[in-house]
Structure formats: structure tokens, C-alpha cells
Amino acid sequence: MILDRRTATTILTKGSVMLIGLLLVVFTARVWGAEGRGFIALIMAAVSLIAILNNVFAGATVAFHTPSYDPYRLLWMASLGSLVTSLLGSFLFLLAEGPGHFFLVLVLSFITSLSGSITYYWLGRNDIGRYNLMTLLPSVLLLLLVACGYFLAGIREMRIYFYSWIAAYATAWFIGFMLIIRDGEKADKKREDWLTLGKSMVHYGFRSELSYFLQFLNYRLAYFFISRSLGLDTLGRFSVAVAVAEGVWIIGKSISAVLYSDVLNLQDEKARIERTIRAAGRGFLLTLPALILLNLLPEKIYPLIFGKAFTGIRELVLYLSPGILAVAVANILGHYFSARGMMNILIAKSSLGLVTTTILLLLLLQRFGLKAACWTIDASYIIVLLYLSIRFLKERKKILFSPA
């Protein structure tokens, strides 16, 4: 069976979150215009950047420690660490943008982080049903609260969006925490002292977020080069092509999340290897036809949806497709190493991809334009896949052929 139920529901969940996000972008742009949409984008970009800091305590490190540690102590540590990093990140935003929105960014960052820590907890428990619930619930609540506030309560000011965000994520956190209490989770796991637990969470979380940050730069470095060399209009066309192509990543990301949870909770090393191979195969077999279908869309559909200026998108999507396929499989292999705590491999692969991207953009972009940007992304992602494949095959050989 290519697609099991847990993976199918995870794909559906992440697809629904993406669709709700798109609806909210359209709604806020139409209601508050370009300036209002720009302000929302600025605030939420700050929250996204602070999330990188918060996730040192409240991201994948929560899932990684869940199978072994007392849940209440783990979540309290995640909350305390998130509060500190939210304060730090909001202070940096204050220095950059002024004091007007310090508390707004602080509350948004902290509440979002709290909800995220509960989501990662259920992933660590290998409860994919509740993981998907906690992934989808904040987006659904946000959409409902914004709609009710605007259409029923008649609140036309932009504050309704931010108040709804805070209420949605706070409600999701409360529901998730109540589910933990209702389960009567016994505190019979490791009860390390706070300092030891904190060090362990930071050790994993820092390396995880460093890898993520480097990979994020690798994903988006081309934007800065294109903006400076080819102009904002060209960047706008390229960003739409990237967004369309990366929509297919939902498949690989969903498979990766399920695999990560499985590897965390499996004790048999050989079973972990076999599960990863099957997951990588599924990722390839499901992503390839999705990309083929995407490339069969006619060119005229893009100007129809995005506007007359967005021409040539189909060609760019075609050029980007090899890299999108490569990274879909690479992310699955990467989650195996992440679940094993082998973060140095992920830092190395992200660094390798970033160096490749930088060199090729400097050499090719001015001469070949957007085609060069697509080729660069493809080359970077394929090199990352090759590196992770080599490391995985070495790990497989060590596990399967080592003396019992």
C-alpha cells in the first residue's frame, strides 16, 4: 500500500492548513489593501523569525524528548524557554522597528510557541491523529474567529486579525494540554532536574534550528540575488513559480512527519532503516506524478489567477521540478537523522546546499537570468539528496551488517 491512512490524513491536514492560509491572505488583502496586508506580513514575519529562537525549546526538541521524559516537566521547560526567547526576539524587533508593536509581537510569538510545543508533543507520542488535530485546529479557529469578528461583530479594524490569532492558538494550546491531562499520563519517565533537562533540550534544539536556519537561507537566498540583479518584478514572477512548485512538498512533509514519529518510538534499529526506505520510496512515487500533473497545467492559467504580469510561470515550474522532487526525498532521509539525534549530518547538508547555491548564483545568474536561479536550486537540492543518501547507506550498512 503506497499511502497509509496516517500519511493520507497528514497530507489532507497540511493541505487544509495551506488552503486556509491562502484564504486569509486573499481576505486580508481585499479588506485592508496592500498597506494593511504589508503590515500583517511584517508582524507575522517577525513572529516566524522569533519562532526559530523559540523552537530551540519548543520545536522538534519537544518531540525528541517526549518518549523518554516526564511530559509535564518537559512542557513547562518548553514554555519557560519560549517566554525567554520571545522576550529576546521581541526586543530585537523593537530595536529594528520601534516600540509600537513590542507587546503584540511578544504575545503572538509566545502563544504560537505554546501551541507548537503541544503539537510536537503529540508527534513525539506517535499519536498522529492528535498531531494532525493540533496542526489544523489553530488555522480553523483563526479563520472562524476572523470571519465572526468581521462579519458578525462588525469589527473592521485590523486588530481583529491579531486578536483572533492569539485566541485561536491559546485555545488550541488549552485543548491540547487538557487532552494530556485527560489521558492521565503517568510521570514515570525520566525526571531529570531542570538544569539537566534544559541542557539536553537546548543541545538538540539549537542544532536542529541551526540546520533549519541554514536550510531556510538555502531555500530563499536566490530571492535576494534576483532582487538586486534582475529587479522586483522578476522576483515576483519567480516567487510565484517557487510557491506553486513547493506546494507539492506537502506530500513529502507529511510522510516525513509520520516517519519522524515512528523512528522516535521504534527501538529496533533495523526496523527504523526499513521504515525509512519505505517512506523515501513513497515520497518519490507520490511526488513524481504530482509534479507531472502540475507541469501539465496550461500556461494561461497562471496569468488568469495571479494577473497579466505573471507570464512564463509554467516554464519556471518545469525547470524547478527536478529540485522539488530531490528535496521531497531528501527531507524524508533528513527526518530519519533528526529522529536519531544525528544533527551534525543535517547541519552539514544544509551548509553544503547553501555553499552550492551561493557559488552558482554568483556564477550564473547575471548571464542566464531566472533559468540560472532554477538550475541553481535544482543543483543544490540534488547535491543535498546525494549527501544524505550516502550517509544513510553508510548507516544502513553499519546497522544491517554489524555483528549482533
Secondary structure, 3 states (H helix, E strand, C coil): CCCCHHHHHHHHHHHHHHHHHHHHHHHHHHHHHHHHHHHHHHHHHHHHHHHHHHHHHHCHHHHHHCCCECHHHHHHHHHHHHHHHHHHHHHHHHHHHCHHHHHHHHHHHHHHHHHHHHHHHHHHCCCHHHHHHHHHHHHHHHHHHHHHHHHHCCCCCCHHHHHHHHHHHHHHHHHHHHHHHHCCCCCCCECCCHHHHHHHHHHHHHHHHHHHHHHHHHHHHHHHHHHHHHCHHHHHHHHHHHHHHHCCHHHHHHHHHHHHHHHHHCCCHHHHHHHHHHHHHHHHHHHHHHHHHHHCCCCCHHHHHHCCCCCCHHHHHHHHHHHHHHHHHHHHHHHHHHHCCCHHHHHHHHHHHHHHHHHHHHHHHHHHCHHHHHHHHHHHHHHHHHHHHHHHHHHHHHHHCCCC
